[in-house]
Amino acid sequence: SFGGDLVRMHTNVSYDGPGGSAELFGLYFADAGQHIEHRLFVDHNAPHTKSNVDYRGALQGQDAHAVWIGDVVIRKVAEGIETYESNKNLVLTEGARADSVPNLEIETGEIAGAGHSSTTGRFDDEHLFYLTSRGIDPVEAKRLVVMGFFIDIIRRIGVDDVEERLIAEVERELAASVGAAPAASVEA
């Protein structure tokens, strides 16, 4: 999600039968005054299914707000499933806020694995200090840290055209906000 004063996205996953697999990747960048909300529902309603949810966001500016709610339900019939959901937020400036709520509802004790995590942290001045002490301009250092935060998830998409478009959009967002000129290319 890039842009829009108010963005609400609802994603629902359920399985047609045993052995299904779903990977949900999300990336968002909230600027001043924007409200971005992602609500996910993964319904493990069949045995031996898998899900992997990984969403990452960066927020900057007064009243930039992101809400992420990830609900995973493991039904009684869904034995042997594996699921993990993760939401990570990088708060770049004062006045930005991220709310993250991962939920697991487990109705059976016969699962292969289930977990969730949520992290929200401020831009780390130690990263900036490390990079600037090695001669990297502070604006470029901030761009590198934010791009590094996103690049792992972008590279997992596995579709070159989509990856390139997302990298270009993150670069545009950073150029507008951090003041860093877009890099010629980003290597994983």
N, C-alpha and C positions, 0 to 999 in steps of 0.2 A: 504494500500500500504506500503510494507516494502521492500525496496531495489530497485536496478536498477538505473543506472545513469540518465536515462530519462524515465519517466513513464507518459503516457497520457491515461486517461480513459474518455470515453464518455458514459453517461447513459441517455437513453431516455424513458420516460413514457407517454403513452396516454391511454385513457379509451375506452373499447368496448361498454360501455353503462352506463346508470345512476346507481348511487350508488356504484361505484367502489372505492377502497381505496388502497393507496400505502404508504409504509414506506420505506425510503431510509436512511440507516445508513452507514457512512463511517468513517474510521480511517486510519491515515497515520502518518509515522514517517520519516522525511527527515534528512539525515546526510550530512556532508560536501561534497559539489560538486554535490549533487543530485538535480534534478528538478522533482517535482511531480505535476501533473496537473489533476484536476478533473473538468469536464464540465458536468453539468446536465441540462436536459431539461424536464420539466413536463408540459404536454399539457392537461389542463382541458378542454376537448372537449365534455363533457357530463355533464348534470345537477347532482347535489347532490353527487359529487365525493369529495374525501378527499385525501390530501397528507401531509406527514410529512417528512421533510428532515433534518437530523442532521449529520453533518460531523465535526470531530475533528482531529486536527493534532498537532504534536510536531516537532519542528525544532531545529537542533543544528549543529554547525560547520560552517566554512567559506564557503560561497556561497551555503548553503542549501537553497532551494527555493521551496515554495509551491504556487500553483495558484489554487483557487477554484472559479468557476463561476457557479452560480445557476440561471437558467432562468425558471420562472414559467409564463405560459400564461393562462389566464382565458378567454375563448372564450365567445362571446355574448350569445350562447346557454347554457352556463354552469352556470345556476342560482343555488343558494343555495349551493355553494361549500365551503369547508374549506381547507385552505392551510397555512402551515408555513414552512419556511426554515431557517436553522441556520448553521453557520460555526464559529467554535472557534479554534483559534490557540494559542499555547503556545510556545514562543520563549525562548529556554533554554540558548543560548549563543549569543555573539556578532557575527556579520557576517552572520546571518541567516535572511531570509526575507520571509514574507507571504503576498500574495495579495489575497484579498477576495472581490468578487463582486456578491452580491445577487440582482436579478432583478425580479420585478413583473410587468407584463403587464396585465391590467384589462380592458376588453372590455364590461363589464356589471356592473351595479350598484346593482344588486340583488345577493349579496354574503352573506354567513353566517359569514365568517371571512377570512382575509388574512393578512399575516405579514412576516417579515423577520428580521434577525439580523446577525451581523458579529462582532466578537471581535478578536483582536490580542493583546496579552500582553506578557510581559517578565515574566520570572520566578520570583515569588514574594519572596523577601528576608525576608519579615515579616513571611511568612509561615515557612521558614527555621529556622528563629530565634526562633519562637514559639516552634517548634519541638525539636530543639537542646537544648533549655532551659529546656526541660523536659527529658533530658538525651539521646535523640535519636541521633545517629551518623549522621553527616551532609550528608554523601553519602546515607545512608538509608532514611533520611528525604527527600532528593530530589526524591528518588525512590517512596516514599509514595505519594508525591504531584503529580508526573506525573501519577502514577497508578490511583490515585483518580480522576484525570482529565479524564481518559479514561474509568474507570470501569462502570460508569453510562450507557454509550452507549453500552458497551459490554454486560451488564446484560439485556438490553432491547431486545436483539436478540432472546432469548427464546429457543435456541437450545444448550443444554449443551456441546456437542462435539465442536461446533463452538466457543462457549464462551471460553472453556478451551484452544483451540488452539490459539485464539487471545491473551488471557492472557499470555500464554507461549511465544508468539512472542514478545509482549511488554516487558516482563521480560528479554528476550534475548537481545533485543535492549538496554534496560537500563543497563544490565550487561556489554555490550560492550562499552557503552558510559559514563555512570555515574560511573561505577565500582562497582555497587551494585550487590551482589550475588542474583540470583533469589529467591524469597520467596517460601516456601513450598506450600502455597496455598493463594488465595486471597478471602476473604469473602466480600460480598456486605453489 
